[in-house]
């Protein structure tokens, strides 16, 4: 549920120009044609992972504390860091 809520909230934020350029559009705005973030939106990995980690800790499902390297600030941190 935390991931779905994070996606909903992210979809309502301004879309970075890099995402619009990747899809060849001038702009994207929450509405009938844009209800969830695009797969190439780099914010997905930072926002959703943070929300899921926090929900796991709050619900007691997580067996480890909140990661010291969270929240992630870029996709590079996932693979390099």
C-alpha positions as CSV (number, residue, x, y, z in Angstrom):
1,X,0.0,0.0,0.0
2,X,2.9,2.4,0.8
3,X,4.2,2.0,-2.8
4,X,0.8,2.8,-4.3
5,X,0.4,5.9,-2.1
6,X,3.9,7.0,-3.0
7,X,3.1,6.6,-6.7
8,X,-0.2,8.6,-6.3
9,X,1.6,11.4,-4.6
10,X,4.5,11.5,-7.1
11,X,2.1,11.6,-10.0
12,X,0.7,14.9,-8.7
13,X,4.1,16.6,-8.5
14,X,5.5,18.5,-11.4
15,X,7.2,16.2,-13.9
16,X,10.9,16.8,-14.6
17,X,11.8,18.0,-18.1
18,X,14.1,15.0,-18.5
19,X,11.1,12.7,-18.2
20,X,9.1,14.7,-20.7
21,X,12.0,14.8,-23.1
22,X,12.4,11.0,-22.8
23,X,8.8,10.6,-23.9
24,X,8.9,13.3,-26.6
25,X,6.3,15.4,-25.0
26,X,6.3,19.1,-24.0
27,X,4.8,18.4,-20.6
28,X,2.9,16.0,-18.4
29,X,0.3,16.9,-15.8
30,X,-1.8,14.7,-13.5
31,X,-5.1,13.9,-15.2
32,X,-6.9,11.3,-17.4
33,X,-3.8,10.8,-19.5
34,X,-1.3,10.7,-16.7
35,X,-2.4,9.0,-13.5
36,X,0.9,7.2,-12.5
37,X,4.5,8.3,-13.1
38,X,6.2,7.2,-16.2
39,X,8.6,4.2,-15.9
40,X,11.6,6.3,-16.8
41,X,11.0,8.8,-14.0
42,X,14.2,8.6,-11.9
43,X,12.3,9.8,-8.9
44,X,10.5,6.5,-8.6
45,X,13.4,4.6,-7.1
46,X,14.0,7.2,-4.5
47,X,10.4,8.1,-3.5
48,X,8.9,4.6,-3.6
49,X,11.8,2.8,-1.9
50,X,11.7,5.3,1.0
51,X,8.0,4.9,1.5
52,X,8.2,1.1,1.5
53,X,11.1,1.1,3.9
54,X,9.3,3.4,6.3
55,X,6.0,1.4,6.1
56,X,7.9,-1.9,6.8
57,X,9.5,-0.4,9.9
58,X,6.2,1.2,11.1
59,X,4.3,-2.0,10.6
60,X,6.9,-4.2,12.3
61,X,7.6,-6.2,9.2
62,X,11.1,-5.0,8.8
63,X,13.7,-6.8,10.9
64,X,16.4,-4.1,10.4
65,X,16.3,-0.4,11.2
66,X,15.8,2.3,8.7
67,X,18.8,2.2,6.4
68,X,21.4,4.9,7.1
69,X,21.8,5.6,3.3
70,X,18.0,6.3,2.9
71,X,16.3,8.2,1.6
72,X,18.1,7.7,-1.7
73,X,18.8,10.8,-3.7
74,X,19.6,9.3,-7.1
75,X,19.4,6.1,-9.1
76,X,23.2,6.0,-9.0
77,X,23.1,5.4,-5.3
78,X,21.2,2.2,-5.9
79,X,23.9,0.7,-8.1
80,X,27.0,2.5,-6.9
81,X,26.5,3.2,-3.4
